[in-house]
Amino acid sequence: MTKVRIFVTYKQSVFDPQGETITEAVHSLGHNEVKEIKVGKFFDVTIDSREKEVGESVKEISEQLLVNFNLETYRYEIMEED
Amino acid sequence: MTKVRIFVTYKQSVFDPQGETITEAVHSLGHNEVKEIKVGKFFDVTIDSREKEVGESVKEISEQLLVNFNLETYRYEIMEED
């Protein structure tokens, strides 16, 4: 089994309203040391690499389901392999 | 400026309905190589470490705002430091 973490973030050019709101909330709590907060999501995916090559599987599920390519981009990291 | 990534996940004991639903959707697309998907969110936080110690800042904003300790847990990684 291989565990990968797929990170999905807004593209640079896309406004992140949730991040903006959280930054404001953090400032209102007095944390002026915080300059920016951006929000993203991640998916921890366990893949049986005997059934399919991991990179190919990640690419397919990202394109078919996990990522909205109009607004978002993704990258992934192998977390565990055996 | 220091950039940290704060990862927020459900505790082990807490059911992750979104992850379960996505796993089912991925299976219905024929990806039987995928055994499990768990969902989490992350916050990329830029902190001015001259104003406050980074670990302390992360702990405070996590406790005060970002993490629901009833259901969730967090860890963080330093991404960039200067």
Backbone of each chain as nested JSON, in Angstrom:
{
  "chains": [
    {"id": "A", "residues": [
      {"number": 1, "name": "MET", "atoms": {"N": [0.835, -1.194, 0.0], "CA": [0.0, 0.0, 0.0], "C": [0.876, 1.254, 0.0]}},
      {"number": 2, "name": "THR", "atoms": {"N": [0.428, 2.239, -0.72], "CA": [1.129, 3.522, -0.745], "C": [0.164, 4.588, -0.256]}},
      {"number": 3, "name": "LYS", "atoms": {"N": [0.653, 5.43, 0.664], "CA": [-0.184, 6.543, 1.112], "C": [0.331, 7.823, 0.478]}},
      {"number": 4, "name": "VAL", "atoms": {"N": [-0.543, 8.521, -0.209], "CA": [-0.168, 9.808, -0.79], "C": [-1.063, 10.889, -0.195]}},
      {"number": 5, "name": "ARG", "atoms": {"N": [-0.514, 12.083, -0.123], "CA": [-1.306, 13.239, 0.299], "C": [-1.409, 14.182, -0.897]}},
      {"number": 6, "name": "ILE", "atoms": {"N": [-2.649, 14.407, -1.34], "CA": [-2.895, 15.315, -2.467], "C": [-3.347, 16.657, -1.895]}},
      {"number": 7, "name": "PHE", "atoms": {"N": [-2.578, 17.716, -2.202], "CA": [-2.879, 19.069, -1.723], "C": [-3.611, 19.829, -2.814]}},
      {"number": 8, "name": "VAL", "atoms": {"N": [-4.768, 20.389, -2.479], "CA": [-5.521, 21.179, -3.459], "C": [-5.599, 22.618, -2.951]}},
      {"number": 9, "name": "THR", "atoms": {"N": [-5.152, 23.537, -3.772], "CA": [-5.179, 24.962, -3.403], "C": [-5.805, 25.77, -4.533]}},
      {"number": 10, "name": "TYR", "atoms": {"N": [-6.256, 26.966, -4.178], "CA": [-6.665, 27.901, -5.216], "C": [-5.445, 28.275, -6.059]}},
      {"number": 11, "name": "LYS", "atoms": {"N": [-5.66, 28.505, -7.348], "CA": [-4.606, 29.083, -8.188], "C": [-4.229, 30.458, -7.644]}},
      {"number": 12, "name": "GLN", "atoms": {"N": [-2.986, 30.848, -7.904], "CA": [-2.471, 32.156, -7.446], "C": [-3.421, 33.302, -7.784]}},
      {"number": 13, "name": "SER", "atoms": {"N": [-3.993, 33.266, -8.975], "CA": [-4.805, 34.382, -9.469], "C": [-6.211, 34.417, -8.868]}},
      {"number": 14, "name": "VAL", "atoms": {"N": [-6.575, 33.375, -8.138], "CA": [-7.945, 33.269, -7.636], "C": [-8.027, 33.788, -6.203]}},
      {"number": 15, "name": "PHE", "atoms": {"N": [-8.99, 34.624, -5.952], "CA": [-9.213, 35.182, -4.619], "C": [-9.674, 34.086, -3.665]}},
      {"number": 16, "name": "ASP", "atoms": {"N": [-9.113, 34.073, -2.459], "CA": [-9.438, 33.063, -1.449], "C": [-10.245, 33.728, -0.332]}},
      {"number": 17, "name": "PRO", "atoms": {"N": [-11.573, 33.784, -0.481], "CA": [-12.389, 34.527, 0.469], "C": [-12.332, 33.966, 1.886]}},
      {"number": 18, "name": "GLN", "atoms": {"N": [-12.242, 32.638, 1.99], "CA": [-12.189, 32.009, 3.316], "C": [-10.901, 32.409, 4.041]}},
      {"number": 19, "name": "GLY", "atoms": {"N": [-9.797, 32.373, 3.304], "CA": [-8.512, 32.768, 3.883], "C": [-8.531, 34.217, 4.334]}},
      {"number": 20, "name": "GLU", "atoms": {"N": [-9.144, 35.054, 3.519], "CA": [-9.236, 36.487, 3.824], "C": [-10.026, 36.699, 5.12]}},
      {"number": 21, "name": "THR", "atoms": {"N": [-11.151, 36.011, 5.219], "CA": [-12.017, 36.137, 6.402], "C": [-11.312, 35.646, 7.661]}},
      {"number": 22, "name": "ILE", "atoms": {"N": [-10.613, 34.525, 7.537], "CA": [-9.903, 33.982, 8.696], "C": [-8.775, 34.924, 9.117]}},
      {"number": 23, "name": "THR", "atoms": {"N": [-8.092, 35.521, 8.136], "CA": [-7.031, 36.485, 8.465], "C": [-7.609, 37.652, 9.272]}},
      {"number": 24, "name": "GLU", "atoms": {"N": [-8.747, 38.15, 8.84], "CA": [-9.399, 39.257, 9.563], "C": [-9.783, 38.838, 10.981]}},
      {"number": 25, "name": "ALA", "atoms": {"N": [-10.322, 37.634, 11.12], "CA": [-10.727, 37.142, 12.438], "C": [-9.516, 37.018, 13.361]}},
      {"number": 26, "name": "VAL", "atoms": {"N": [-8.404, 36.541, 12.81], "CA": [-7.173, 36.389, 13.591], "C": [-6.653, 37.766, 14.024]}},
      {"number": 27, "name": "HIS", "atoms": {"N": [-6.766, 38.737, 13.139], "CA": [-6.347, 40.099, 13.503], "C": [-7.232, 40.659, 14.609]}},
      {"number": 28, "name": "SER", "atoms": {"N": [-8.539, 40.377, 14.511], "CA": [-9.446, 40.915, 15.526], "C": [-9.193, 40.28, 16.896]}},
      {"number": 29, "name": "LEU", "atoms": {"N": [-8.511, 39.13, 16.917], "CA": [-8.098, 38.513, 18.186], "C": [-6.758, 39.079, 18.677]}},
      {"number": 30, "name": "GLY", "atoms": {"N": [-6.202, 40.022, 17.902], "CA": [-4.968, 40.675, 18.338], "C": [-3.681, 40.08, 17.79]}},
      {"number": 31, "name": "HIS", "atoms": {"N": [-3.804, 39.128, 16.868], "CA": [-2.599, 38.482, 16.322], "C": [-2.076, 39.252, 15.117]}},
      {"number": 32, "name": "ASN", "atoms": {"N": [-1.459, 40.383, 15.409], "CA": [-0.955, 41.203, 14.312], "C": [0.341, 40.671, 13.726]}},
      {"number": 33, "name": "GLU", "atoms": {"N": [0.919, 39.648, 14.373], "CA": [2.104, 38.993, 13.801], "C": [1.74, 38.137, 12.583]}},
      {"number": 34, "name": "VAL", "atoms": {"N": [0.45, 37.843, 12.432], "CA": [0.0, 37.032, 11.294], "C": [-0.26, 37.945, 10.093]}},
      {"number": 35, "name": "LYS", "atoms": {"N": [0.46, 37.712, 9.006], "CA": [0.372, 38.604, 7.858], "C": [-0.582, 38.091, 6.784]}},
      {"number": 36, "name": "GLU", "atoms": {"N": [-0.692, 36.784, 6.668], "CA": [-1.566, 36.229, 5.63], "C": [-1.934, 34.794, 5.998]}},
      {"number": 37, "name": "ILE", "atoms": {"N": [-3.185, 34.433, 5.686], "CA": [-3.586, 33.029, 5.826], "C": [-4.269, 32.607, 4.539]}},
      {"number": 38, "name": "LYS", "atoms": {"N": [-3.811, 31.49, 4.0], "CA": [-4.488, 30.916, 2.838], "C": [-4.971, 29.522, 3.21]}},
      {"number": 39, "name": "VAL", "atoms": {"N": [-6.1, 29.152, 2.641], "CA": [-6.74, 27.904, 3.024], "C": [-6.648, 26.897, 1.878]}},
      {"number": 40, "name": "GLY", "atoms": {"N": [-6.445, 25.648, 2.222], "CA": [-6.466, 24.595, 1.211], "C": [-7.017, 23.326, 1.821]}},
      {"number": 41, "name": "LYS", "atoms": {"N": [-7.199, 22.317, 0.974], "CA": [-7.639, 21.038, 1.517], "C": [-6.685, 19.948, 1.064]}},
      {"number": 42, "name": "PHE", "atoms": {"N": [-6.7, 18.851, 1.759], "CA": [-5.876, 17.737, 1.308], "C": [-6.63, 16.424, 1.44]}},
      {"number": 43, "name": "PHE", "atoms": {"N": [-6.192, 15.467, 0.653], "CA": [-6.793, 14.136, 0.642], "C": [-5.69, 13.121, 0.91]}},
      {"number": 44, "name": "ASP", "atoms": {"N": [-5.853, 12.345, 1.965], "CA": [-4.915, 11.249, 2.231], "C": [-5.472, 10.003, 1.573]}},
      {"number": 45, "name": "VAL", "atoms": {"N": [-4.773, 9.544, 0.537], "CA": [-5.292, 8.462, -0.293], "C": [-4.397, 7.234, -0.154]}},
      {"number": 46, "name": "THR", "atoms": {"N": [-5.008, 6.11, 0.168], "CA": [-4.283, 4.843, 0.255], "C": [-4.514, 4.073, -1.035]}},
      {"number": 47, "name": "ILE", "atoms": {"N": [-3.419, 3.774, -1.727], "CA": [-3.517, 3.146, -3.049], "C": [-2.764, 1.819, -3.049]}},
      {"number": 48, "name": "ASP", "atoms": {"N": [-3.381, 0.8, -3.607], "CA": [-2.691, -0.477, -3.794], "C": [-1.9, -0.389, -5.102]}},
      {"number": 49, "name": "SER", "atoms": {"N": [-0.585, -0.197, -4.953], "CA": [0.254, 0.077, -6.123], "C": [0.477, -1.164, -6.985]}},
      {"number": 50, "name": "ARG", "atoms": {"N": [0.03, -2.335, -6.491], "CA": [0.101, -3.53, -7.352], "C": [-1.016, -3.487, -8.389]}},
      {"number": 51, "name": "GLU", "atoms": {"N": [-2.087, -2.757, -8.069], "CA": [-3.23, -2.695, -8.988], "C": [-3.087, -1.6, -10.037]}},
      {"number": 52, "name": "LYS", "atoms": {"N": [-2.426, -0.506, -9.643], "CA": [-2.247, 0.597, -10.594], "C": [-1.061, 1.455, -10.171]}},
      {"number": 53, "name": "GLU", "atoms": {"N": [-0.345, 1.987, -11.144], "CA": [0.783, 2.876, -10.848], "C": [0.253, 4.099, -10.11]}},
      {"number": 54, "name": "VAL", "atoms": {"N": [0.938, 4.477, -9.015], "CA": [0.417, 5.497, -8.097], "C": [0.244, 6.861, -8.776]}},
      {"number": 55, "name": "GLY", "atoms": {"N": [1.257, 7.295, -9.516], "CA": [1.185, 8.615, -10.163], "C": [0.006, 8.705, -11.122]}},
      {"number": 56, "name": "GLU", "atoms": {"N": [-0.227, 7.621, -11.827], "CA": [-1.324, 7.56, -12.796], "C": [-2.675, 7.606, -12.069]}},
      {"number": 57, "name": "SER", "atoms": {"N": [-2.772, 6.853, -10.982], "CA": [-4.007, 6.828, -10.193], "C": [-4.307, 8.221, -9.629]}},
      {"number": 58, "name": "VAL", "atoms": {"N": [-3.288, 8.872, -9.065], "CA": [-3.465, 10.208, -8.483], "C": [-3.927, 11.188, -9.565]}},
      {"number": 59, "name": "LYS", "atoms": {"N": [-3.273, 11.144, -10.716], "CA": [-3.628, 12.051, -11.816], "C": [-5.092, 11.855, -12.216]}},
      {"number": 60, "name": "GLU", "atoms": {"N": [-5.491, 10.604, -12.35], "CA": [-6.859, 10.327, -12.796], "C": [-7.916, 10.748, -11.781]}},
      {"number": 61, "name": "ILE", "atoms": {"N": [-7.715, 10.396, -10.508], "CA": [-8.763, 10.771, -9.534], "C": [-8.781, 12.28, -9.305]}},
      {"number": 62, "name": "SER", "atoms": {"N": [-7.618, 12.937, -9.422], "CA": [-7.6, 14.401, -9.294], "C": [-8.384, 15.037, -10.422]}},
      {"number": 63, "name": "GLU", "atoms": {"N": [-8.113, 14.561, -11.634], "CA": [-8.776, 15.161, -12.803], "C": [-10.263, 14.826, -12.843]}},
      {"number": 64, "name": "GLN", "atoms": {"N": [-10.604, 13.607, -12.443], "CA": [-11.996, 13.173, -12.563], "C": [-12.87, 13.659, -11.416]}},
      {"number": 65, "name": "LEU", "atoms": {"N": [-12.26, 13.939, -10.258], "CA": [-13.1, 14.187, -9.098], "C": [-12.609, 15.261, -8.123]}},
      {"number": 66, "name": "LEU", "atoms": {"N": [-11.345, 15.217, -7.754], "CA": [-10.926, 16.001, -6.582], "C": [-10.653, 17.471, -6.851]}},
      {"number": 67, "name": "VAL", "atoms": {"N": [-10.266, 17.797, -8.086], "CA": [-9.781, 19.148, -8.371], "C": [-10.674, 19.842, -9.389]}},
      {"number": 68, "name": "ASN", "atoms": {"N": [-11.041, 21.088, -9.093], "CA": [-11.735, 21.941, -10.051], "C": [-10.675, 22.782, -10.759]}},
      {"number": 69, "name": "PHE", "atoms": {"N": [-10.306, 22.373, -11.967], "CA": [-9.168, 22.993, -12.643], "C": [-9.422, 24.432, -13.09]}},
      {"number": 70, "name": "ASN", "atoms": {"N": [-10.666, 24.86, -13.032], "CA": [-10.934, 26.272, -13.319], "C": [-10.339, 27.179, -12.242]}},
      {"number": 71, "name": "LEU", "atoms": {"N": [-10.428, 26.714, -11.006], "CA": [-10.04, 27.561, -9.868], "C": [-8.842, 27.018, -9.102]}},
      {"number": 72, "name": "GLU", "atoms": {"N": [-8.639, 25.711, -9.202], "CA": [-7.705, 25.063, -8.274], "C": [-6.542, 24.392, -8.998]}},
      {"number": 73, "name": "THR", "atoms": {"N": [-5.53, 24.124, -8.224], "CA": [-4.4, 23.362, -8.715], "C": [-4.023, 22.342, -7.628]}},
      {"number": 74, "name": "TYR", "atoms": {"N": [-3.206, 21.353, -7.978], "CA": [-2.854, 20.351, -6.975], "C": [-1.413, 19.888, -7.124]}},
      {"number": 75, "name": "ARG", "atoms": {"N": [-0.895, 19.337, -6.047], "CA": [0.342, 18.592, -6.083], "C": [0.206, 17.466, -5.055]}},
      {"number": 76, "name": "TYR", "atoms": {"N": [1.108, 16.496, -5.13], "CA": [1.001, 15.418, -4.154], "C": [2.365, 14.973, -3.66]}},
      {"number": 77, "name": "GLU", "atoms": {"N": [2.338, 14.361, -2.494], "CA": [3.537, 13.821, -1.857], "C": [3.289, 12.384, -1.452]}},
      {"number": 78, "name": "ILE", "atoms": {"N": [4.291, 11.55, -1.651], "CA": [4.217, 10.183, -1.115], "C": [4.506, 10.263, 0.388]}},
      {"number": 79, "name": "MET", "atoms": {"N": [3.596, 9.745, 1.199], "CA": [3.772, 9.813, 2.652], "C": [4.354, 8.508, 3.201]}},
      {"number": 80, "name": "GLU", "atoms": {"N": [3.958, 7.394, 2.619], "CA": [4.363, 6.075, 3.115], "C": [4.319, 5.115, 1.942]}},
      {"number": 81, "name": "GLU", "atoms": {"N": [5.267, 4.2, 1.937], "CA": [5.333, 3.262, 0.829], "C": [5.776, 1.914, 1.381]}},
      {"number": 82, "name": "ASP", "atoms": {"N": [5.163, 0.832, 0.916], "CA": [5.758, -0.463, 1.281], "C": [5.532, -1.503, 0.193]}}
    ]},
    {"id": "B", "residues": [
      {"number": 1, "name": "MET", "atoms": {"N": [10.022, 36.795, 7.727], "CA": [8.715, 36.127, 7.696], "C": [8.901, 34.604, 7.718]}},
      {"number": 2, "name": "THR", "atoms": {"N": [8.019, 33.948, 8.413], "CA": [8.044, 32.486, 8.459], "C": [6.717, 31.975, 7.91]}},
      {"number": 3, "name": "LYS", "atoms": {"N": [6.803, 31.001, 7.013], "CA": [5.571, 30.388, 6.506], "C": [5.393, 29.022, 7.145]}},
      {"number": 4, "name": "VAL", "atoms": {"N": [4.262, 28.839, 7.787], "CA": [3.969, 27.534, 8.366], "C": [2.704, 26.983, 7.728]}},
      {"number": 5, "name": "ARG", "atoms": {"N": [2.643, 25.672, 7.647], "CA": [1.418, 24.998, 7.187], "C": [0.834, 24.244, 8.364]}},
      {"number": 6, "name": "ILE", "atoms": {"N": [-0.39, 24.629, 8.747], "CA": [-1.093, 23.958, 9.838], "C": [-2.086, 22.966, 9.228]}},
      {"number": 7, "name": "PHE", "atoms": {"N": [-1.916, 21.693, 9.559], "CA": [-2.794, 20.631, 9.041], "C": [-3.851, 20.309, 10.086]}},
      {"number": 8, "name": "VAL", "atoms": {"N": [-5.104, 20.354, 9.691], "CA": [-6.189, 20.016, 10.607], "C": [-6.905, 18.771, 10.086]}},
      {"number": 9, "name": "THR", "atoms": {"N": [-6.996, 17.755, 10.933], "CA": [-7.663, 16.506, 10.538], "C": [-8.652, 16.09, 11.615]}},
      {"number": 10, "name": "TYR", "atoms": {"N": [-9.582, 15.246, 11.229], "CA": [-10.428, 14.616, 12.229], "C": [-9.578, 13.723, 13.115]}},
      {"number": 11, "name": "LYS", "atoms": {"N": [-9.94, 13.64, 14.398], "CA": [-9.319, 12.649, 15.275], "C": [-9.595, 11.249, 14.735]}},
      {"number": 12, "name": "GLN", "atoms": {"N": [-8.699, 10.328, 15.065], "CA": [-8.826, 8.923, 14.63], "C": [-10.22, 8.353, 14.904]}},
      {"number": 13, "name": "SER", "atoms": {"N": [-10.766, 8.68, 16.066], "CA": [-12.024, 8.076, 16.505], "C": [-13.253, 8.69, 15.826]}},
      {"number": 14, "name": "VAL", "atoms": {"N": [-13.059, 9.784, 15.09], "CA": [-14.2, 10.503, 14.521], "C": [-14.433, 10.058, 13.073]}},
      {"number": 15, "name": "PHE", "atoms": {"N": [-15.656, 9.754, 12.758], "CA": [-16.036, 9.339, 11.407], "C": [-15.893, 10.514, 10.44]}},
      {"number": 16, "name": "ASP", "atoms": {"N": [-15.331, 10.251, 9.275], "CA": [-15.088, 11.28, 8.254], "C": [-16.051, 11.046, 7.085]}},
      {"number": 17, "name": "PRO", "atoms": {"N": [-17.251, 11.622, 7.162], "CA": [-18.28, 11.316, 6.152], "C": [-17.89, 11.774, 4.751]}},
      {"number": 18, "name": "GLN", "atoms": {"N": [-17.179, 12.918, 4.68], "CA": [-16.787, 13.427, 3.364], "C": [-15.791, 12.465, 2.695]}},
      {"number": 19, "name": "GLY", "atoms": {"N": [-14.844, 11.986, 3.495], "CA": [-13.859, 11.032, 2.974], "C": [-14.522, 9.747, 2.504]}},
      {"number": 20, "name": "GLU", "atoms": {"N": [-15.51, 9.311, 3.273], "CA": [-16.234, 8.083, 2.935], "C": [-16.97, 8.242, 1.601]}},
      {"number": 21, "name": "THR", "atoms": {"N": [-17.638, 9.382, 1.462], "CA": [-18.402, 9.659, 0.241], "C": [-17.485, 9.745, -0.973]}},
      {"number": 22, "name": "ILE", "atoms": {"N": [-16.346, 10.409, -0.802], "CA": [-15.401, 10.553, -1.921], "C": [-14.827, 9.194, -2.295]}},
      {"number": 23, "name": "THR", "atoms": {"N": [-14.544, 8.362, -1.287], "CA": [-14.035, 7.012, -1.574], "C": [-15.049, 6.242, -2.424]}},
      {"number": 24, "name": "GLU", "atoms": {"N": [-16.314, 6.334, -2.042], "CA": [-17.36, 5.648, -2.83], "C": [-17.438, 6.182, -4.259]}},
      {"number": 25, "name": "ALA", "atoms": {"N": [-17.336, 7.497, -4.4], "CA": [-17.395, 8.097, -5.734], "C": [-16.224, 7.639, -6.6]}},
      {"number": 26, "name": "VAL", "atoms": {"N": [-15.048, 7.549, -5.966], "CA": [-13.848, 7.108, -6.688], "C": [-14.004, 5.643, -7.119]}},
      {"number": 27, "name": "HIS", "atoms": {"N": [-14.588, 4.835, -6.256], "CA": [-14.836, 3.435, -6.619], "C": [-15.823, 3.342, -7.767]}},
      {"number": 28, "name": "SER", "atoms": {"N": [-16.855, 4.203, -7.734], "CA": [-17.858, 4.127, -8.805], "C": [-17.269, 4.541, -10.15]}},
      {"number": 29, "name": "LEU", "atoms": {"N": [-16.132, 5.252, -10.109], "CA": [-15.414, 5.581, -11.349], "C": [-14.464, 4.456, -11.768]}},
      {"number": 30, "name": "GLY", "atoms": {"N": [-14.447, 3.38, -11.01], "CA": [-13.648, 2.216, -11.382], "C": [-12.264, 2.156, -10.751]}},
      {"number": 31, "name": "HIS", "atoms": {"N": [-11.974, 3.077, -9.822], "CA": [-10.635, 3.085, -9.207], "C": [-10.595, 2.179, -7.992]}},
      {"number": 32, "name": "ASN", "atoms": {"N": [-10.574, 0.867, -8.26], "CA": [-10.565, -0.078, -7.15], "C": [-9.198, -0.199, -6.493]}},
      {"number": 33, "name": "GLU", "atoms": {"N": [-8.19, 0.429, -7.1], "CA": [-6.856, 0.467, -6.462], "C": [-6.847, 1.406, -5.253]}},
      {"number": 34, "name": "VAL", "atoms": {"N": [-7.861, 2.283, -5.166], "CA": [-7.941, 3.221, -4.035], "C": [-8.66, 2.541, -2.867]}},
      {"number": 35, "name": "LYS", "atoms": {"N": [-7.98, 2.426, -1.732], "CA": [-8.526, 1.686, -0.597], "C": [-9.184, 2.605, 0.424]}},
      {"number": 36, "name": "GLU", "atoms": {"N": [-8.675, 3.816, 0.552], "CA": [-9.24, 4.73, 1.543], "C": [-8.884, 6.16, 1.176]}},
      {"number": 37, "name": "ILE", "atoms": {"N": [-9.824, 7.073, 1.432], "CA": [-9.523, 8.507, 1.289], "C": [-10.001, 9.204, 2.553]}},
      {"number": 38, "name": "LYS", "atoms": {"N": [-9.107, 9.982, 3.131], "CA": [-9.48, 10.824, 4.27], "C": [-9.241, 12.28, 3.894]}},
      {"number": 39, "name": "VAL", "atoms": {"N": [-10.107, 13.149, 4.386], "CA": [-10.067, 14.542, 3.987], "C": [-9.572, 15.402, 5.14]}},
      {"number": 40, "name": "GLY", "atoms": {"N": [-8.804, 16.404, 4.839], "CA": [-8.376, 17.366, 5.852], "C": [-8.253, 18.738, 5.238]}},
      {"number": 41, "name": "LYS", "atoms": {"N": [-7.984, 19.73, 6.087], "CA": [-7.754, 21.067, 5.541], "C": [-6.427, 21.582, 6.074]}},
      {"number": 42, "name": "PHE", "atoms": {"N": [-5.888, 22.555, 5.388], "CA": [-4.657, 23.164, 5.89], "C": [-4.718, 24.667, 5.731]}},
      {"number": 43, "name": "PHE", "atoms": {"N": [-3.913, 25.326, 6.548], "CA": [-3.827, 26.784, 6.557], "C": [-2.366, 27.164, 6.346]}},
      {"number": 44, "name": "ASP", "atoms": {"N": [-2.095, 27.91, 5.292], "CA": [-0.742, 28.439, 5.089], "C": [-0.689, 29.809, 5.73]}},
      {"number": 45, "name": "VAL", "atoms": {"N": [0.074, 29.905, 6.804], "CA": [0.082, 31.107, 7.63], "C": [1.46, 31.776, 7.545]}},
      {"number": 46, "name": "THR", "atoms": {"N": [1.459, 33.047, 7.197], "CA": [2.697, 33.831, 7.168], "C": [2.782, 34.637, 8.459]}},
      {"number": 47, "name": "ILE", "atoms": {"N": [3.85, 34.41, 9.21], "CA": [3.996, 35.022, 10.531], "C": [5.286, 35.846, 10.588]}},
      {"number": 48, "name": "ASP", "atoms": {"N": [5.175, 37.042, 11.129], "CA": [6.374, 37.849, 11.363], "C": [6.968, 37.421, 12.703]}},
      {"number": 49, "name": "SER", "atoms": {"N": [8.043, 36.635, 12.63], "CA": [8.594, 36.016, 13.846], "C": [9.327, 37.032, 14.72]}},
      {"number": 50, "name": "ARG", "atoms": {"N": [9.498, 38.259, 14.221], "CA": [10.074, 39.295, 15.098], "C": [9.01, 39.788, 16.084]}},
      {"number": 51, "name": "GLU", "atoms": {"N": [7.743, 39.636, 15.681], "CA": [6.665, 40.13, 16.55], "C": [6.233, 39.101, 17.589]}},
      {"number": 52, "name": "LYS", "atoms": {"N": [6.327, 37.825, 17.221], "CA": [5.93, 36.784, 18.176], "C": [6.599, 35.461, 17.797]}},
      {"number": 53, "name": "GLU", "atoms": {"N": [6.916, 34.662, 18.789], "CA": [7.531, 33.356, 18.545], "C": [6.529, 32.5, 17.765]}},
      {"number": 54, "name": "VAL", "atoms": {"N": [7.009, 31.847, 16.716], "CA": [6.123, 31.171, 15.764], "C": [5.297, 30.061, 16.415]}},
      {"number": 55, "name": "GLY", "atoms": {"N": [5.938, 29.205, 17.196], "CA": [5.228, 28.089, 17.831], "C": [4.095, 28.567, 18.719]}},
      {"number": 56, "name": "GLU", "atoms": {"N": [4.359, 29.651, 19.414], "CA": [3.367, 30.212, 20.321], "C": [2.193, 30.79, 19.523]}},
      {"number": 57, "name": "SER", "atoms": {"N": [2.515, 31.494, 18.462], "CA": [1.479, 32.081, 17.608], "C": [0.589, 30.987, 17.013]}},
      {"number": 58, "name": "VAL", "atoms": {"N": [1.217, 29.932, 16.496], "CA": [0.471, 28.822, 15.896], "C": [-0.45, 28.174, 16.925]}},
      {"number": 59, "name": "LYS", "atoms": {"N": [0.088, 27.936, 18.112], "CA": [-0.705, 27.314, 19.185], "C": [-1.928, 28.181, 19.505]}},
      {"number": 60, "name": "GLU", "atoms": {"N": [-1.707, 29.463, 19.631], "CA": [-2.798, 30.355, 20.016], "C": [-3.879, 30.452, 18.941]}},
      {"number": 61, "name": "ILE", "atoms": {"N": [-3.486, 30.669, 17.684], "CA": [-4.53, 30.816, 16.654], "C": [-5.241, 29.481, 16.401]}},
      {"number": 62, "name": "SER", "atoms": {"N": [-4.519, 28.364, 16.586], "CA": [-5.174, 27.062, 16.43], "C": [-6.23, 26.874, 17.514]}},
      {"number": 63, "name": "GLU", "atoms": {"N": [-5.84, 27.179, 18.735], "CA": [-6.765, 26.985, 19.858], "C": [-7.926, 27.966, 19.828]}},
      {"number": 64, "name": "GLN", "atoms": {"N": [-7.635, 29.198, 19.419], "CA": [-8.668, 30.235, 19.481], "C": [-9.611, 30.185, 18.287]}},
      {"number": 65, "name": "LEU", "atoms": {"N": [-9.136, 29.645, 17.161], "CA": [-9.938, 29.806, 15.948], "C": [-9.952, 28.609, 14.999]}},
      {"number": 66, "name": "LEU", "atoms": {"N": [-8.804, 28.052, 14.692], "CA": [-8.729, 27.153, 13.528], "C": [-9.193, 25.729, 13.805]}},
      {"number": 67, "name": "VAL", "atoms": {"N": [-9.055, 25.278, 15.045], "CA": [-9.275, 23.855, 15.326], "C": [-10.439, 23.675, 16.301]}},
      {"number": 68, "name": "ASN", "atoms": {"N": [-11.316, 22.744, 15.966], "CA": [-12.377, 22.317, 16.879], "C": [-11.864, 21.086, 17.627]}},
      {"number": 69, "name": "PHE", "atoms": {"N": [-11.424, 21.298, 18.855], "CA": [-10.739, 20.226, 19.574], "C": [-11.656, 19.079, 19.988]}},
      {"number": 70, "name": "ASN", "atoms": {"N": [-12.966, 19.271, 19.869], "CA": [-13.884, 18.154, 20.114], "C": [-13.719, 17.069, 19.06]}},
      {"number": 71, "name": "LEU", "atoms": {"N": [-13.507, 17.503, 17.827], "CA": [-13.498, 16.566, 16.705], "C": [-12.147, 16.468, 16.005]}},
      {"number": 72, "name": "GLU", "atoms": {"N": [-11.374, 17.535, 16.123], "CA": [-10.2, 17.656, 15.254], "C": [-8.904, 17.707, 16.055]}},
      {"number": 73, "name": "THR", "atoms": {"N": [-7.841, 17.49, 15.339], "CA": [-6.509, 17.633, 15.891], "C": [-5.649, 18.343, 14.842]}},
      {"number": 74, "name": "TYR", "atoms": {"N": [-4.469, 18.841, 15.24], "CA": [-3.641, 19.557, 14.266], "C": [-2.16, 19.283, 14.49]}},
      {"number": 75, "name": "ARG", "atoms": {"N": [-1.41, 19.517, 13.447], "CA": [0.04, 19.607, 13.571], "C": [0.499, 20.652, 12.564]}},
      {"number": 76, "name": "TYR", "atoms": {"N": [1.751, 21.09, 12.684], "CA": [2.206, 22.079, 11.714], "C": [3.641, 21.826, 11.29]}},
      {"number": 77, "name": "GLU", "atoms": {"N": [3.965, 22.363, 10.14], "CA": [5.308, 22.268, 9.576], "C": [5.78, 23.661, 9.178]}},
      {"number": 78, "name": "ILE", "atoms": {"N": [7.04, 23.925, 9.447], "CA": [7.641, 25.162, 8.927], "C": [7.936, 24.939, 7.441]}},
      {"number": 79, "name": "MET", "atoms": {"N": [7.42, 25.808, 6.593], "CA": [7.613, 25.645, 5.15], "C": [8.773, 26.507, 4.632]}},
      {"number": 80, "name": "GLU", "atoms": {"N": [8.897, 27.699, 5.191], "CA": [9.892, 28.672, 4.74], "C": [10.248, 29.542, 5.925]}},
      {"number": 81, "name": "GLU", "atoms": {"N": [11.505, 29.912, 6.003], "CA": [11.959, 30.73, 7.125], "C": [12.993, 31.7, 6.6]}},
      {"number": 82, "name": "ASP", "atoms": {"N": [12.929, 32.957, 7.05], "CA": [14.076, 33.817, 6.723], "C": [14.337, 34.835, 7.822]}}
    ]}
  ]
}
